[in-house]
């Protein structure tokens, strides 16, 4: 198996329930959570939001790991009713 592995838990806010594991020697691959541009809805004017809140953090790996710090951002999506109300207000 490839190693070393780093596990990150106890992240802030809505990221709290998730645990992320990184393999320092894994080959680079495509992003798993990127949206396909063909499936994305139309562009919206600035100010259009779908999230209830956004939490972010920077993960710094131990010295000597060879890994660059990573930026994480997670947005909690609003349910349909509150989202529609927010869109009308914006």
Residue, then its C-alpha position, 0 to 999 in steps of 0.5 A: x500500500x501507498x503511504x503515508x496517510x493523513x486523517x483529518x477530523x473534527x472540522x468546524x461547523x457543518x464539516x464536523x461529521x465528516x472525516x477526510x483521509x489523504x494519501x501523500x503518494x496517491x497519483x493525481x486524479x480528477x476531482x470527485x465532487x466537481x460539477x459537470x458544466x453541462x449539468x450546471x443551471x444558467x448563470x445567475x447575477x451576483x447576489x444569487x445564493x443557494x446556501x444557508x451558510x458556508x464554513x471553511x478552513x485551511x488544513x495544514x499537514x505536518x512538516x516534512x509531509x511534502x503536502x501543501x496546505x488545503x483549503x476546504x469550503x462546505x456550503x449547506x444548501x437551503x431547502x426549496x421553500x426558504x430558497x424560493x423566498x431568498x430568491x424573491x428577496x434578492 
